Amino acid sequence: AYSDEYFRMKLQWKSVSEEQERRNSRLRDFRSLIEKDVDRTDRTNWFYEGLNNPGLTLLHDILMTYCMYDFDLGYVQGMSDLLSPILYVMENEVDAFWCFVSFMDQMHQNFEEQMQGMKTQLIQLSTLLRLLDLTFWNYLESQESGYLYFCFRWLLIRFKRELSFQDVLRLWEVMWTGLPCQNFHLLICCSILDSEKQKIMEENFGFNEILKHINELSMKLNIEEILQKAEGLFHQIRSCKDLPHSISSILGLDTEHQRSDPTNAGAVAASQRAHLQNICSNGLGRENGSQNSGRPAFKS
């Protein structure tokens, strides 16, 4: 049934004549964008390299068919980046299409005209960073970078252009588990920023320098270190007492989960718990305007 539905939608755009398309500006625009983006998506990967590659044809056809599936959204630049790894793994046109549909159900708001999904994620990321490292957050604010727009590409296409193709597969597989919490990709952002904050602050980067520095991290990130640090940040946050509702809501931690001792689940060793609680308590104190000068949750 899924196969029949896919090919029925595919036939819809393939059967449009040139004369019909001349009177359908939206379809023309979708096709033009797709052709441009497909031609420059992962062309160094063997699955898409060279001329007349069947992988490119499949990439094009699935994206065009998605326009028939969701004509209101159609195609927006960046969606080819989300489909490419899925098609590479599935190696099947129909299966890749329906997997892409499911992924787009999660990512849809990122590509809508109002971009509400992007606005929400940037606010959530800023909220997390403010809890974890108020000093760094204040520095970014002072450089007109507190809205974290330099993380826009990370969030829009889930780090697709920041990592090697194989590292993207690794990262997405982790994110799709839904573990250890919802919105784990935001903690991955915090993990990367933690690694870069010393250079940014010591060299007194301004707005343009921060943007340039973050963009130049592309293909230089160590995915295993990032994942380990992001998981550590999650355990730090989860071990905090009196966690702000805004944080627990972002990460999907219910009230009972907040109050539980994370060592009951084997999250951290007993010797680490007091240290983590101290870190979190100090961080929350600064958030509430305290003069406590304890260490931030991020390490320097």
Backbone bond lengths (Angstrom), bond angles and torsions (degrees), N, CA, C in turn:
res aa  C-N    CA-C-N  psi(-1)  N-CA   C-N-CA  omega(-1)  CA-C   N-CA-C  phi
1 A - - - 1.462 - - 1.526 110.86 -
2 Y 1.344 115.94 -43.96 1.464 119.62 179.05 1.523 110.70 -63.92
3 S 1.318 115.57 -38.71 1.462 120.06 179.08 1.524 110.63 -64.99
4 D 1.331 116.63 -44.19 1.465 120.72 179.49 1.523 110.93 -61.79
5 E 1.334 115.72 -42.65 1.464 119.38 -178.91 1.521 110.95 -64.69
6 Y 1.335 115.94 -40.07 1.462 119.01 179.45 1.524 110.72 -61.23
7 F 1.324 116.88 -50.70 1.467 119.37 -175.85 1.527 112.09 -70.01
8 R 1.324 117.00 -25.63 1.465 119.83 174.12 1.535 109.90 -65.98
9 M 1.335 116.63 -43.13 1.467 119.99 178.00 1.525 111.20 -69.43
10 K 1.314 116.37 -36.07 1.466 119.77 178.79 1.524 110.53 -63.90
11 L 1.323 115.71 -39.72 1.462 120.06 -179.94 1.527 111.39 -64.18
12 Q 1.318 116.97 -28.74 1.466 120.61 -178.16 1.525 111.20 -60.54
13 W 1.332 117.31 -46.51 1.470 117.63 -178.84 1.526 112.13 -82.15
14 K 1.330 116.86 -29.12 1.467 118.90 -179.60 1.528 111.97 -71.77
15 S 1.325 116.31 -23.98 1.468 119.83 -177.40 1.530 112.66 -91.60
16 V 1.337 117.25 -0.15 1.469 120.22 177.51 1.526 108.88 -73.88
17 S 1.311 116.62 124.91 1.467 120.46 -179.10 1.526 110.23 -76.99
18 E 1.333 115.75 163.59 1.461 119.95 177.70 1.525 110.74 -60.21
19 E 1.321 115.84 -37.56 1.462 119.74 179.77 1.525 110.97 -65.01
20 Q 1.339 116.58 -42.10 1.467 119.88 176.74 1.524 111.04 -63.04
21 E 1.323 116.13 -42.69 1.458 120.08 -176.36 1.523 111.52 -65.82
22 R 1.320 117.12 -29.33 1.466 119.66 177.25 1.525 111.37 -63.18
23 R 1.329 116.40 -24.09 1.469 120.66 179.40 1.529 112.05 -100.05
24 N 1.326 116.72 9.45 1.470 120.86 -179.20 1.527 108.35 -127.62
25 S 1.317 115.27 86.05 1.470 119.94 -173.69 1.528 111.81 -65.12
26 R 1.324 117.86 -34.31 1.469 119.85 -178.50 1.527 110.65 -65.99
27 L 1.323 116.44 -44.62 1.463 119.34 179.19 1.524 110.46 -64.11
28 R 1.334 116.73 -39.79 1.470 120.34 176.95 1.520 110.90 -60.10
29 D 1.328 115.71 -44.36 1.464 119.94 -178.90 1.524 111.19 -65.51
30 F 1.339 116.39 -42.47 1.464 119.81 177.94 1.526 110.44 -59.38
31 R 1.327 115.75 -48.19 1.466 120.14 -177.81 1.527 111.14 -61.85
32 S 1.317 116.20 -42.79 1.462 120.57 -178.93 1.526 111.21 -62.56
33 L 1.335 116.45 -45.47 1.464 120.73 178.82 1.519 111.61 -63.26
34 I 1.317 116.07 -43.87 1.467 120.73 -179.01 1.524 110.52 -62.45
35 E 1.322 116.91 -45.21 1.465 120.00 -179.23 1.527 111.30 -61.97
36 K 1.332 116.63 -40.06 1.467 120.07 178.57 1.526 111.33 -66.20
37 D 1.341 116.32 -44.67 1.462 119.70 -176.08 1.524 112.44 -72.37
38 V 1.318 117.13 -39.85 1.464 120.29 179.16 1.526 110.12 -60.24
39 D 1.314 115.81 -37.36 1.464 120.70 -177.15 1.526 112.87 -66.79
40 R 1.358 116.89 -14.96 1.469 119.09 -178.47 1.529 112.58 -127.19
41 T 1.318 116.92 20.35 1.468 120.95 179.96 1.524 110.94 -99.57
42 D 1.323 116.54 114.52 1.475 123.20 173.63 1.525 113.04 50.51
43 R 1.325 116.66 43.62 1.466 119.95 -176.33 1.524 112.95 -73.08
44 T 1.335 117.72 -11.70 1.470 119.26 176.05 1.524 111.63 -87.88
45 N 1.327 116.88 -9.46 1.466 121.17 176.73 1.527 108.79 -79.84
46 W 1.335 116.95 135.90 1.469 120.36 -175.49 1.527 112.29 -56.55
47 F 1.331 116.65 -27.76 1.465 120.61 -177.20 1.528 111.55 -70.17
48 Y 1.351 116.45 -21.73 1.467 120.44 -175.56 1.530 113.59 -124.92
49 E 1.325 118.43 0.16 1.462 119.79 -172.85 1.530 111.85 -79.02
50 G 1.326 114.91 161.67 1.456 120.85 175.41 1.518 113.52 80.79
51 L 1.330 114.70 175.89 1.462 121.37 179.34 1.526 110.21 -89.22
52 N 1.316 115.51 151.28 1.471 122.13 176.77 1.530 112.18 53.77
53 N 1.327 115.79 36.37 1.457 120.34 179.44 1.530 109.36 -76.83
54 P 1.336 118.35 128.92 1.475 119.67 -179.87 1.524 112.87 -60.59
55 G 1.347 117.14 -27.13 1.463 119.91 176.98 1.518 111.60 -62.63
56 L 1.335 116.74 -38.77 1.465 120.91 178.10 1.521 111.06 -65.47
57 T 1.322 115.78 -39.30 1.466 120.08 178.77 1.521 110.78 -62.89
58 L 1.329 116.40 -42.94 1.465 120.15 178.47 1.523 111.09 -64.76
59 L 1.328 116.46 -42.02 1.464 121.10 178.74 1.529 109.74 -58.19
60 H 1.320 115.59 -46.95 1.466 121.65 179.17 1.525 111.36 -61.91
61 D 1.330 116.54 -47.57 1.465 120.57 -174.10 1.535 111.72 -67.16
62 I 1.321 116.62 -38.68 1.470 119.63 179.68 1.525 110.50 -66.57
63 L 1.327 116.98 -41.59 1.467 120.21 179.56 1.526 111.17 -66.62
64 M 1.321 117.21 -39.30 1.466 120.06 176.52 1.526 110.62 -64.96
65 T 1.321 116.39 -39.58 1.465 119.77 179.87 1.520 110.89 -68.31
66 Y 1.330 116.69 -33.33 1.466 119.14 176.68 1.532 110.61 -62.70
67 C 1.317 116.89 -31.89 1.470 119.78 176.35 1.526 110.86 -61.48
68 M 1.323 116.97 -34.12 1.460 120.65 176.65 1.528 110.61 -74.43
69 Y 1.324 116.22 -33.29 1.467 121.21 179.09 1.527 110.81 -69.09
70 D 1.337 116.36 -41.37 1.471 121.30 -178.33 1.524 108.07 -135.87
71 F 1.325 115.52 80.69 1.461 119.36 -174.58 1.518 111.76 -70.68
72 D 1.337 117.73 -26.17 1.467 120.07 178.44 1.526 110.80 -60.86
73 L 1.333 116.30 -41.69 1.465 120.09 178.06 1.518 110.32 -87.47
74 G 1.324 116.10 -46.60 1.458 120.26 -179.60 1.510 111.80 68.19
75 Y 1.329 115.78 -122.21 1.460 120.52 178.19 1.521 109.88 -127.69
76 V 1.336 115.29 134.54 1.461 122.34 176.16 1.524 107.12 -127.72
77 Q 1.320 115.74 142.43 1.462 120.10 -178.36 1.524 110.61 -53.86
78 G 1.321 116.05 133.46 1.455 122.27 -178.39 1.516 112.56 110.70
79 M 1.327 116.94 -23.52 1.461 119.66 -178.56 1.523 111.89 -67.31
80 S 1.327 117.30 -28.34 1.470 119.69 176.92 1.530 110.63 -64.27
81 D 1.339 116.23 -32.12 1.464 120.42 177.52 1.526 111.39 -65.32
82 L 1.321 116.74 -32.95 1.462 120.31 179.90 1.524 111.81 -77.02
83 L 1.315 116.81 -33.00 1.466 120.25 -179.01 1.523 112.37 -77.29
84 S 1.315 117.49 -37.19 1.463 121.62 -171.30 1.535 114.16 -51.48
85 P 1.344 119.88 -52.03 1.472 118.86 179.77 1.528 112.92 -64.52
86 I 1.329 116.67 -33.53 1.466 120.34 179.98 1.524 110.20 -65.19
87 L 1.327 116.62 -46.83 1.463 120.62 179.16 1.524 110.78 -63.82
88 Y 1.319 116.62 -39.46 1.465 121.58 178.88 1.528 110.91 -58.69
89 V 1.324 116.67 -42.57 1.465 121.12 -177.74 1.526 111.40 -76.16
90 M 1.331 116.89 -44.38 1.463 120.46 -173.84 1.528 112.38 -74.82
91 E 1.331 116.44 -35.54 1.474 121.93 -178.74 1.526 111.91 53.71
92 N 1.323 116.36 30.28 1.461 121.17 179.89 1.522 107.62 -148.25
93 E 1.307 116.12 127.66 1.464 121.22 -173.17 1.526 112.60 -61.05
94 V 1.319 117.20 -49.10 1.464 120.76 -175.90 1.526 111.01 -68.54
95 D 1.328 116.60 -47.32 1.466 120.09 -179.99 1.527 111.02 -61.40
96 A 1.332 115.98 -42.31 1.467 120.04 180.00 1.526 110.67 -63.06
97 F 1.332 116.68 -39.39 1.464 119.95 179.76 1.520 111.34 -60.39
98 W 1.333 117.18 -49.32 1.466 119.33 -175.57 1.527 111.73 -71.64
99 C 1.324 117.48 -30.35 1.470 119.50 172.50 1.528 110.19 -65.87
100 F 1.324 115.92 -40.59 1.461 120.98 178.19 1.527 110.52 -63.78
101 V 1.326 116.92 -40.17 1.468 120.94 176.87 1.531 110.32 -57.83
102 S 1.332 116.41 -44.68 1.466 120.28 -179.95 1.525 111.29 -65.17
103 F 1.330 116.83 -40.78 1.466 120.72 178.30 1.528 110.04 -64.34
104 M 1.322 116.05 -41.83 1.463 119.92 179.80 1.527 111.85 -67.22
105 D 1.327 117.64 -26.77 1.464 119.45 174.11 1.530 110.09 -58.82
106 Q 1.338 116.14 -35.89 1.467 121.13 177.89 1.528 111.92 -77.70
107 M 1.324 115.82 -35.19 1.467 121.11 -170.26 1.524 113.58 -99.53
108 H 1.322 116.91 -1.74 1.464 122.18 -170.45 1.524 112.77 -51.55
109 Q 1.333 116.61 -46.65 1.467 119.80 -175.23 1.525 112.69 -65.54
110 N 1.336 117.17 -21.82 1.464 119.62 176.56 1.521 111.65 -62.73
111 F 1.333 116.16 -29.54 1.460 120.81 -171.19 1.524 113.52 -107.60
112 E 1.319 117.22 -2.65 1.460 119.65 177.70 1.522 109.92 -70.08
113 E 1.317 115.84 157.61 1.467 120.62 -173.81 1.524 112.23 -57.61
114 Q 1.326 117.39 -38.74 1.465 120.77 -179.81 1.531 112.42 -78.68
115 M 1.333 117.00 -14.43 1.467 123.77 178.09 1.529 111.97 52.34
116 Q 1.331 115.99 40.71 1.455 119.98 -177.56 1.525 111.56 -61.74
117 G 1.329 116.06 -35.03 1.460 119.41 178.92 1.516 112.24 -61.17
118 M 1.330 116.67 -40.29 1.459 120.53 179.54 1.524 110.96 -68.75
119 K 1.324 116.49 -42.32 1.464 120.31 179.61 1.526 110.61 -60.91
120 T 1.332 115.78 -44.56 1.466 120.36 -179.16 1.523 111.05 -63.04
121 Q 1.328 117.09 -45.20 1.465 120.45 -178.35 1.525 112.02 -64.92
122 L 1.319 117.78 -38.75 1.465 120.40 179.04 1.527 110.95 -65.74
123 I 1.326 116.62 -38.08 1.472 120.35 176.26 1.527 110.06 -66.12
124 Q 1.330 116.70 -44.29 1.464 120.63 179.51 1.527 111.14 -63.23
125 L 1.327 116.73 -41.76 1.464 120.57 179.27 1.520 110.66 -63.37
126 S 1.317 117.09 -42.38 1.462 121.02 178.15 1.527 110.78 -62.80
127 T 1.326 116.83 -38.84 1.466 121.55 178.53 1.526 110.86 -63.12
128 L 1.326 116.83 -44.36 1.468 121.02 178.80 1.527 111.22 -64.74
129 L 1.323 116.10 -45.32 1.465 119.94 -177.99 1.525 110.85 -63.97
130 R 1.319 116.32 -36.45 1.466 120.35 179.71 1.526 110.87 -64.05
131 L 1.320 117.04 -37.43 1.463 120.68 177.00 1.525 110.97 -69.80
132 L 1.322 116.29 -45.01 1.459 120.75 -172.69 1.521 113.19 -74.44
133 D 1.317 116.74 -36.07 1.469 119.00 -176.82 1.525 109.70 -152.95
134 L 1.317 115.37 85.52 1.461 120.54 -176.64 1.525 111.56 -64.36
135 T 1.332 116.95 -34.38 1.467 120.24 -179.70 1.527 110.83 -61.86
136 F 1.322 116.21 -47.28 1.461 120.59 179.62 1.526 110.51 -66.92
137 W 1.329 116.04 -41.01 1.465 120.21 178.92 1.526 110.41 -60.43
138 N 1.336 116.34 -42.66 1.465 120.29 178.48 1.527 111.27 -64.17
139 Y 1.339 115.87 -37.61 1.465 118.74 178.12 1.530 110.37 -62.55
140 L 1.327 116.57 -46.27 1.463 120.30 179.19 1.525 110.69 -61.13
141 E 1.323 116.43 -39.99 1.467 120.69 176.63 1.525 110.47 -59.19
142 S 1.322 116.35 -42.32 1.467 120.56 -177.78 1.524 111.93 -66.92
143 Q 1.346 116.04 -20.96 1.467 121.03 179.24 1.533 111.57 -102.53
144 E 1.331 115.95 19.80 1.468 122.28 179.97 1.526 111.79 57.71
145 S 1.334 115.89 31.70 1.466 121.23 -179.34 1.525 111.95 -119.92
146 G 1.321 116.57 13.87 1.458 120.63 -176.48 1.512 114.27 -65.30
147 Y 1.330 116.78 -21.83 1.465 119.57 178.03 1.527 112.03 -79.21
148 L 1.335 116.54 -7.18 1.470 122.94 174.23 1.528 112.97 60.75
149 Y 1.325 116.14 35.30 1.462 119.09 179.54 1.525 112.23 -62.58
150 F 1.333 116.82 -20.85 1.461 119.51 179.27 1.531 111.46 -69.14
151 C 1.336 117.20 -10.94 1.474 121.67 175.63 1.527 111.88 -93.50
152 F 1.316 116.96 4.09 1.465 121.68 -172.71 1.527 112.04 -54.80
153 R 1.326 116.68 -49.19 1.471 120.08 -176.87 1.524 111.37 -66.13
154 W 1.340 116.66 -35.85 1.467 119.80 177.33 1.523 110.09 -55.11
155 L 1.329 115.34 -47.79 1.458 121.32 -173.79 1.528 112.00 -76.53
156 L 1.330 116.12 -39.05 1.465 120.55 -174.82 1.517 112.02 -58.78
157 I 1.340 116.76 -46.89 1.468 120.07 -176.31 1.531 111.31 -125.38
158 R 1.330 115.67 29.26 1.467 122.62 171.27 1.531 113.25 51.10
159 F 1.334 115.52 52.83 1.472 122.61 172.66 1.533 113.14 66.63
160 K 1.326 116.92 16.44 1.465 119.98 -174.25 1.529 112.26 -60.39
161 R 1.326 117.80 -34.92 1.468 120.09 -177.71 1.524 112.84 -98.52
162 E 1.320 115.80 6.78 1.466 119.52 179.84 1.524 112.00 -99.69
163 L 1.338 116.63 -19.20 1.460 121.51 -171.60 1.522 110.99 -124.68
164 S 1.328 115.32 160.33 1.462 119.52 172.63 1.527 108.93 -63.91
165 F 1.307 116.69 161.38 1.470 121.08 -176.29 1.527 111.09 -58.36
166 Q 1.323 117.20 -44.97 1.464 120.45 -179.57 1.526 111.57 -66.19
167 D 1.328 117.08 -35.79 1.466 120.16 177.49 1.526 111.34 -68.64
168 V 1.330 116.59 -33.09 1.470 119.93 175.12 1.526 110.04 -62.83
169 L 1.336 116.30 -44.15 1.470 119.83 178.00 1.525 110.44 -59.29
170 R 1.315 116.25 -42.19 1.473 121.51 179.92 1.530 110.61 -63.38
171 L 1.325 116.02 -47.96 1.463 120.79 -177.63 1.523 111.51 -64.95
172 W 1.322 117.20 -46.85 1.463 120.07 -177.59 1.522 111.26 -63.63
173 E 1.326 116.50 -36.88 1.464 119.03 178.71 1.527 110.27 -62.09
174 V 1.330 116.24 -40.16 1.465 120.37 176.77 1.528 110.24 -63.93
175 M 1.321 116.88 -47.87 1.467 120.29 -176.36 1.522 111.85 -63.70
176 W 1.327 116.94 -35.28 1.465 119.94 -177.58 1.527 113.05 -73.38
177 T 1.329 118.02 -11.70 1.468 119.23 174.66 1.527 111.43 -71.94
178 G 1.340 116.64 -21.27 1.460 119.92 -175.37 1.516 112.77 75.38
179 L 1.323 117.04 10.33 1.462 122.48 -178.70 1.532 110.13 -114.07
180 P 1.320 118.06 150.69 1.470 127.53 1.10 1.526 113.74 -83.24
181 C 1.339 117.51 -1.89 1.463 120.19 -177.73 1.521 108.19 -160.66
182 Q 1.318 115.92 169.14 1.460 118.55 173.69 1.529 108.85 -73.63
183 N 1.309 115.62 155.56 1.471 122.06 -179.52 1.530 112.62 58.03
184 F 1.326 116.07 33.75 1.468 119.62 179.38 1.525 111.11 -60.36
185 H 1.333 116.79 -26.51 1.469 119.52 179.81 1.530 111.69 -61.66
186 L 1.338 117.22 -25.74 1.467 119.62 177.30 1.526 110.96 -70.69
187 L 1.320 116.68 -35.32 1.464 119.97 175.76 1.523 110.80 -71.21
188 I 1.318 116.89 -28.82 1.467 120.06 174.01 1.528 109.41 -64.47
189 C 1.329 116.55 -40.89 1.472 120.13 174.48 1.527 110.52 -58.97
190 C 1.329 116.28 -46.08 1.465 120.58 179.84 1.524 111.20 -61.91
191 S 1.323 115.86 -37.08 1.460 120.85 178.56 1.525 111.11 -61.92
192 I 1.319 116.82 -45.20 1.469 120.78 179.31 1.529 110.21 -65.29
193 L 1.324 116.33 -43.82 1.467 120.06 -179.24 1.523 111.27 -63.40
194 D 1.325 116.68 -35.13 1.460 120.34 177.41 1.523 110.75 -60.21
195 S 1.329 116.06 -40.02 1.464 120.43 -178.75 1.527 112.03 -70.03
196 E 1.323 116.90 -23.91 1.464 120.45 -174.44 1.521 113.75 -104.41
197 K 1.326 117.73 -9.33 1.469 119.72 -171.77 1.527 112.67 -64.29
198 Q 1.338 117.19 -36.12 1.461 119.33 -177.54 1.525 110.88 -61.73
199 K 1.324 116.50 -46.76 1.464 120.22 179.71 1.526 110.77 -64.35
200 I 1.327 116.26 -43.01 1.464 120.96 -178.58 1.525 111.16 -61.23
201 M 1.332 116.64 -43.39 1.465 120.32 -176.34 1.524 112.13 -79.67
202 E 1.332 117.03 -42.29 1.463 119.60 -178.01 1.521 112.15 -65.07
203 E 1.332 116.17 -34.47 1.460 119.68 -179.78 1.525 112.13 -93.60
204 N 1.349 114.49 6.16 1.464 120.97 173.60 1.530 112.15 53.86
205 F 1.327 115.62 46.84 1.459 120.37 179.79 1.526 110.58 -62.98
206 G 1.322 115.81 138.11 1.455 121.76 172.69 1.517 110.30 -94.88
207 F 1.320 116.20 -169.66 1.467 121.84 -175.22 1.529 111.86 -53.71
208 N 1.329 116.97 -52.37 1.468 120.56 -176.20 1.523 112.09 -67.72
209 E 1.345 116.08 -38.82 1.468 119.55 -179.68 1.527 111.15 -67.03
210 I 1.328 116.76 -37.97 1.468 120.36 178.01 1.525 109.92 -62.80
211 L 1.323 116.14 -47.44 1.464 120.59 -180.00 1.526 110.99 -60.23
212 K 1.330 116.28 -45.11 1.463 121.08 -179.98 1.527 110.69 -63.25
213 H 1.329 116.53 -44.10 1.461 120.85 -178.32 1.526 111.27 -63.00
214 I 1.321 117.14 -45.03 1.462 120.99 -179.13 1.525 110.55 -64.54
215 N 1.333 117.09 -42.30 1.467 120.06 178.95 1.523 111.77 -62.82
216 E 1.328 116.53 -33.66 1.463 120.54 -177.71 1.527 113.08 -78.44
217 L 1.331 117.37 -3.40 1.466 120.23 175.33 1.526 111.77 -74.66
218 S 1.319 116.60 -13.96 1.459 121.23 -177.62 1.526 111.46 -52.64
219 M 1.329 115.94 128.44 1.471 125.34 179.16 1.534 113.12 69.85
220 K 1.334 117.16 12.65 1.464 120.35 178.51 1.529 112.05 -116.80
221 L 1.319 117.19 5.09 1.459 121.52 -174.23 1.527 111.17 -91.31
222 N 1.333 115.69 142.87 1.467 122.12 177.27 1.523 108.29 -96.92
223 I 1.318 116.91 106.51 1.460 120.90 -171.40 1.524 112.42 -64.18
224 E 1.330 118.11 -37.16 1.467 119.54 -178.45 1.526 111.17 -67.18
225 E 1.328 116.92 -42.34 1.467 120.07 177.50 1.525 110.80 -63.45
226 I 1.314 115.99 -40.58 1.464 120.64 -179.89 1.525 110.86 -62.87
227 L 1.332 116.76 -45.59 1.466 120.80 -178.96 1.528 111.20 -64.97
228 Q 1.331 116.67 -41.98 1.463 120.11 -179.90 1.529 110.90 -63.41
229 K 1.330 115.88 -44.18 1.462 119.27 -179.29 1.526 110.82 -67.02
230 A 1.335 116.80 -39.41 1.467 120.49 179.66 1.524 110.82 -63.36
231 E 1.330 116.81 -40.06 1.463 119.59 177.41 1.527 110.37 -65.90
232 G 1.334 116.32 -38.30 1.462 119.95 176.65 1.522 111.89 -61.70
233 L 1.333 116.67 -40.01 1.464 120.50 177.75 1.523 110.58 -63.04
234 F 1.329 116.22 -39.63 1.464 119.63 177.70 1.523 110.80 -59.61
235 H 1.338 117.30 -45.55 1.461 120.09 -179.31 1.529 111.10 -66.58
236 Q 1.327 117.40 -35.12 1.468 120.37 175.96 1.524 110.31 -61.53
237 I 1.319 115.62 -47.26 1.463 119.84 -178.55 1.523 110.57 -65.59
238 R 1.319 116.78 -44.01 1.461 120.16 -176.69 1.524 111.80 -64.63
239 S 1.327 116.99 -27.77 1.463 120.22 -178.33 1.524 112.83 -82.75
240 C 1.330 117.21 -6.68 1.466 120.21 -179.73 1.526 111.21 -69.92
241 K 1.322 115.81 137.86 1.456 120.82 171.22 1.528 108.47 -84.82
242 D 1.326 116.14 150.86 1.467 121.50 178.53 1.528 111.29 54.52
243 L 1.311 115.45 46.69 1.461 120.50 179.65 1.531 109.45 -65.69
244 P 1.336 117.99 130.58 1.472 119.55 179.29 1.527 111.06 -56.41
245 H 1.317 115.64 143.24 1.468 120.04 -178.87 1.524 111.28 -59.50
246 S 1.337 116.33 -35.02 1.464 119.46 -179.03 1.526 111.08 -59.37
247 I 1.339 116.51 -37.48 1.466 120.68 -179.49 1.524 110.72 -73.93
248 S 1.334 116.68 -47.44 1.467 119.64 -178.77 1.524 110.71 -62.49
249 S 1.329 116.65 -32.32 1.460 120.71 178.67 1.526 110.97 -69.20
250 I 1.328 117.07 -41.75 1.464 121.19 179.97 1.523 110.85 -61.75
251 L 1.328 116.45 -43.03 1.463 121.21 -174.69 1.529 113.23 -93.71
252 G 1.332 116.96 -1.83 1.457 120.13 177.15 1.514 113.58 73.59
253 L 1.333 117.09 30.86 1.462 121.15 179.18 1.524 108.59 -94.95
254 D 1.329 117.37 116.23 1.460 119.27 -179.87 1.524 110.19 -77.57
255 T 1.329 117.06 172.42 1.467 122.05 -174.82 1.514 111.80 -60.03
256 E 1.314 115.68 -42.75 1.464 118.91 -179.18 1.514 110.85 -64.17
257 H 1.338 115.38 -38.86 1.459 120.20 -179.60 1.520 110.53 -65.75
258 Q 1.343 116.35 -39.13 1.459 119.99 -179.93 1.519 111.20 -60.35
259 R 1.349 116.18 -40.34 1.454 120.09 -172.54 1.516 113.03 -84.04
260 S 1.327 116.53 -13.44 1.460 118.74 -177.16 1.512 110.92 -73.35
261 D 1.315 114.77 154.02 1.460 120.89 176.86 1.520 107.77 -80.33
262 P 1.334 119.13 117.49 1.460 120.09 -176.06 1.516 113.26 -61.59
263 T 1.332 117.93 -20.27 1.463 118.72 179.88 1.518 110.97 -70.66
264 N 1.337 117.13 -19.64 1.459 118.83 177.29 1.517 110.82 -62.13
265 A 1.325 115.74 -28.86 1.464 120.26 178.89 1.515 110.79 -98.38
266 G 1.306 116.52 8.73 1.462 120.22 179.41 1.510 113.02 71.07
267 A 1.337 117.44 25.54 1.460 120.00 -174.87 1.521 111.75 -70.99
268 V 1.331 117.19 -44.26 1.462 120.74 179.24 1.513 109.23 -138.73
269 A 1.289 117.21 155.42 1.460 121.56 178.86 1.522 109.75 -72.07
270 A 1.344 116.07 155.06 1.463 120.67 -177.66 1.522 111.43 -59.38
271 S 1.315 116.72 -35.54 1.462 119.68 -178.23 1.519 112.58 -67.46
272 Q 1.353 116.68 -21.51 1.457 120.22 -179.47 1.523 112.04 -89.69
273 R 1.323 117.05 -21.62 1.455 119.92 -169.10 1.529 112.77 -61.48
274 A 1.338 116.57 -46.48 1.462 119.56 -178.37 1.526 110.83 -61.83
275 H 1.332 115.57 -39.13 1.465 119.83 179.60 1.524 110.80 -64.42
276 L 1.337 116.35 -44.55 1.457 119.97 -179.59 1.519 111.29 -65.44
277 Q 1.343 116.59 -39.54 1.462 119.64 178.94 1.526 110.31 -63.00
278 N 1.324 116.17 -39.33 1.461 120.57 179.05 1.522 111.02 -63.63
279 I 1.334 114.94 -43.24 1.464 119.87 178.41 1.521 110.32 -59.69
280 C 1.343 115.93 -49.13 1.458 119.83 -176.85 1.521 111.55 -66.35
281 S 1.322 116.46 -40.72 1.461 119.84 -179.74 1.516 110.52 -61.47
282 N 1.329 116.39 -42.78 1.459 119.84 178.93 1.519 111.12 -65.15
283 G 1.341 115.39 -41.75 1.459 119.01 179.71 1.513 111.44 -61.73
284 L 1.345 116.92 -43.59 1.456 120.73 -179.98 1.515 110.56 -67.91
285 G 1.342 116.15 -33.96 1.460 119.04 178.20 1.513 111.19 -62.14
286 R 1.327 116.74 -42.23 1.459 120.09 179.26 1.512 110.64 -67.00
287 E 1.357 115.90 -36.52 1.457 118.52 179.63 1.515 111.07 -61.86
288 N 1.344 115.73 -34.57 1.454 120.05 -177.84 1.523 112.86 -89.62
289 G 1.343 116.16 10.32 1.456 119.62 174.69 1.509 114.07 91.85
290 S 1.338 118.03 10.11 1.457 121.06 -179.92 1.518 110.11 -69.70
291 Q 1.333 115.81 154.76 1.456 121.03 176.73 1.516 111.63 -89.71
292 N 1.334 116.92 4.85 1.454 121.21 179.76 1.519 109.54 -55.73
293 S 1.314 117.10 129.85 1.466 120.20 -175.46 1.516 112.02 -104.97
294 G 1.334 117.31 29.61 1.457 120.45 179.65 1.512 111.75 -64.73
295 R 1.334 116.04 168.41 1.459 121.05 -178.10 1.516 110.75 -69.39
296 P 1.331 117.49 146.75 1.459 120.51 174.07 1.521 110.04 -72.11
297 A 1.326 115.30 165.01 1.462 119.32 179.74 1.516 111.41 -64.28
298 F 1.338 117.03 -31.66 1.457 119.78 174.18 1.520 109.38 -75.92
299 K 1.312 115.70 145.33 1.460 119.51 173.04 1.512 109.15 -83.77
300 S 1.311 116.20 148.18 1.464 120.19 177.85 1.512 109.47 -73.74
